[in-house]
């Protein structure tokens, strides 16, 4: 474990620091503070989860921005509405952030997602297609040309590097999972590099937490499937890789003690227990989401800065995903207990 990782683990109990105020963002920070008051509460999500059926859950959103306009409420209308809400919050985020490299950085999430889809289709000899997100930095309509010519120099450097690594990783064993691993690794490295270039303590902590949570989920999936795969953990998080590798070898009852000295003890304990009893990853997904949103909410200590704006973007995107999750579950008549286990 390098000095940066060792210091980070020892210097905080639950969440890393979020940095200092940046008074250029006084107006922007005040604006998102007002918007935060309009977000759905936990009680609202619980009411939706406990609703009798899909129409009843939709009706609970009638006084919110997620209200459906048509009398016949459908899954397609729901999805279109949620996509519009997401597009609006991302557009507002781009307008409020004064440091445009931060906007570019968050747009790369869609670049990497598009790239993952394109590479997977290419190596499995499927049509490249055109159904890519337009929210990234790279025009999605150019994917077909780039892959047809196998000329990755048309991509930005971070995408060209990720594409090369993903294709090479796949052809070592023709394992499609290696595409995801390679692109996830490239994205994690890129995020950390940009956070350091931006000299952002908040972004560095955010990306390290995301790496840790991904690695914990990976560790549990390797155990559950009894996979022999190793060397699939992302580098650069707060948790040393040796601890994660050790976790794949121990019994479920020993996982929580293994993570006792980390900020993730309760998360691992709850996730491992639920996986053992219910053979499901619902609880670990819920716990990871709760830990990350908990960190984002610590930006309340910042009066002015990009941190509250970034936090609002991610919290709002999470709200949209949760609405989609609940309504989709209701549409498919899933058991209410499963919904509650996932969101609370």
N, C-alpha and C positions, 0 to 999 in steps of 0.2 A: 504494500500500500504506500503510495507516494505521500509527500508531506501535505499536499493540498487535501487529499482524502482524509488523512489522519486528523488534521486540524479541524476539518468540518465535522467529523463525527463527535469529537470531544467538546466542541465549542457550542453545541446547542442540545437541548433535551428532546424536543419534538420537531421543531421546524428551524431551518437556517434563517439568518437575518435577511431582511428585504431591502437593505440599503437606506439611503438618506433622501431627504426632500430635494426636489428640483423645482424651483419656484417659477420656471417658465410655464409650468403646467397648472397654474392656479385655477384658471377658468375651466380647463378640460377635466381636472379632477373633481371640481365642484359639480360639473354636469353629470359625471358618472355616479357620483354619490346620490344624486336625485333619482337617477334611473334604477339604482340598486333597490330603492324603496318600492319600486313597482314590480320587482321580480316575484315569482310564485314562491309561496312559503312551503315548508315541509308539510304543514297541515293540509295544504291544497293537494299536494301529491298523494297523501294518504287517503284523502277523500276520493280522489280519482281511482286509486287502486281498489278501494272498497266499494266503488260504484257497482250497481247491479249488472250493467252491461256496457257495451261500447257507446251507444247513444247517450246513456246517462253520464258517462265519463266526459263525453264531448260537451254536454250541456253545462258541466261545471266550469268550463272555460269560456262560457258565453260573455262574461264581463271582462275578459282579458284580451290581449292582442292576438291570442290564438283562436279566437272565436271563428267558427265557420259561417260563411255568409249564406250558403245554400240551405234550403230546407231539408234536402236529402244529403245527409252527411256520409261521405264515403272515404275510403282509405286514400284514394288518389287526391281528393281535395285536402285531406289532412296533410299528406306529404308535400303537396305544392305550397300549402300555407307555411309549413315548417321551413321549407327551403327559402321562401321569401323572407321569413324572419331572420334566418341565418345570414342571408345575403345583406340584409339591412344592417345588422349589427357589425358585420365585417366592414361594410362601407363606412359606417360611422367611426369604427376603430381607425381606419386609414385616415379619416379626416382629422381626428383628434390627436393622433400621434405626430409630434413635431419632428422626431428623429426618424426619417424615412427608412433608414436601414432596418429599423425594428419592424416596420410594415413589411418590407421585403422578406425578412426572416420568417415571419408568420405565414406569409404566402407560400413559402417553400414547403409547408406541410402538404399542400395540394400538389405541388410539383413532385414530391416523393411518392405520394399516393398514386398519382397518374403514372409515374415511372414504374412502380411496382406492378400495376395492372398491365402496362404495355409489355414489360419484360416477360411476365408470366404467360401472356398470350403468344409472344414470339417464340419462346423456347418450347411451347407445346403445340406449335404450328397452327395456332388459331388466328383468325383475322384480327388485325390490330384494333379495328373499330374506331369510333369517333366519340364514344360516350365518356369523355373525360371532363373533369372539373375545369371550369374556366376561371377559377379563383386564384390560380397560381401565377407565377411570374413568366412561365414559358407557355406560348400559345399552344393549346391542346391540338389544334388542327394540323400541327407540323409533326406530330408523333409518327404518323404513317410514313411520311417521307424519310424521316430520320432512320427508322428501323428498316425500311425497304432498302436503303442505301448502306445500312450499317455504318453510318457516319455520325458518331456521337459527338464530333467536334461542333455540331450545330447546337448542342445543348450547352447551358452554362456549365462551368467547371464542376460544380458540386453534383450535377446530374450526370455528366459524362463519367465521372469517377464511380458513382454509384451504379450506373448501368454496366460498366466494365466489370466491376466486382461481382455484380449479381449474375451476369451471364457466365463468367468463369466459375463461380461457385456452383451453379447448376450443373455444368458439364463435367464437374469432377465425378459426381455419382448419379447425375440425372435425377436429383432429388429436388422437387419443386419448392420444398420448405427452405432450401438454401437461398432461394431468391429473396424471400422475406427477411431472412437473417442478415444477408449482405446489405440490403437496402436499409434495414433498421440500424445496422451498425454505422453505415455511412451517414445517415441522418443524425444519429446521436453525436458522432464526431463533429459534423458540421455545426450543429446547434451549440455545442460547447465552445468551439472555436470562435463563432460569432459572438457569443456572450462575453468572451474574454476580450475580443476586439472592441466591443461596445463598452467594456469596463463596467458591466452590469452585475452587481452582486445578486440582485433579484433573479435575473434570467439564468445565471449560473446555478443558483440553488434550485430553481424550477426545473431545469433540464436534468440536473443530477437526481432529483426526486423522481422524475419521470423514468429515468434509466433504472433506478432502484425498483420501482413498482413493476416495470416490465420484467426485470430479472426475477423478482419474486414469483410473479405469475408463471414465468418460464420454468423455474425450479419446481413448482407444484405440478405443472403439466408433465414435465419429464418424469417425476415420481409416479404420477397417476397412470401414465401410459407405460411405465417401466421401460422407458426409452434408454438406449445406450448412448444417445447423442451427448456430446460434451462440446466445449468450446463454442457454445451458442449464446453465452451471456454477453451483454453489452458492456463495454469498458467505459470508465469515467464517472461512475456513480459514487455515492458515499460508502456503499457496502463493498468490502473487498471481495474479489471473485472467489477466493479460497473458501470463504464462509458459504457462499452459494453452492459451490461444488460439493462441500461437505454436506450441505442440506440434502442433496440428491441421494446421499448414501445412508442417511439416518432414517429411523422410523418417524411417522407423523408426530408421535408423542414427544419426540426430542427436538422438534423444529422450533417451538416457541422459546425454550431455554437457549437454543443456539443464537437466537436473535435478541436475547434479553438486553444486551448492551447497546442495541441500536434503537432508532426511533420507531422501528416497525414491529416491536414485540407483540403488541395487542393485535395488530393487523394479521400477522402470521398465525397467531394463536387461534383467532376466530376463523380464518380462512381454512387452516388445516383441519380444525375440528369439524367444520361443515362439510368439507370434502370427504372426511372419513365417514361421517354419519349419513350424508345425503348423496354422496358420489356426484357432487355438483360444484361448479366454480362460481356459483352465484354470489356466495358470501365474500370470496376474495375479490371479486370484481367490485362489489359494493364497498368493501373496506378500502380498496385502493382509491376508488373515486372519492370517498369521504376524506381520506388522508390528503389527497391533492387539493380538494376544495378547502380543506382546513387551512392549508398553507396559503392559498390565494386570499382567504379572508383575513389573514394577518396583515395584509396591506392597509387595513383600517388605520394602522398607526402612522401611515404616510399622509401628510396633509396635501402635498402637491408633488406630482411626479408621474412618470409613465407607468409605474407599478400598478396603481389602482385601475388604470385604463386597460392594461394587459389582463389584470385579474378579472375585470368586468367582462371582457371578451370571452375568456375561457369559462367563466361561471355561466354566462348567458348561453354559450354553446352547449354546456352541460345541461342546462335547463331544457333546451330544445331537444336534446337527445333523450332526456328523461320523459318528456311529454310523449315523444315518439314511442319510446319503449312501453309506457303504460297503455297508450291507445292501441298499439299493435297487439299487445298481450290481451287486451279486452276484446279486440276484434276477433282474435283467435281463440277466445274462451279459455284462456289459461287460468289455472287455479290462483285465486287471490293470494294465498300464502306465498307462492313463488314470486309474485310481483312484489309483495312486501319484503320478502327476504332480499330481493335485489336492490330495493330503493331505501331500506331503512334498517 
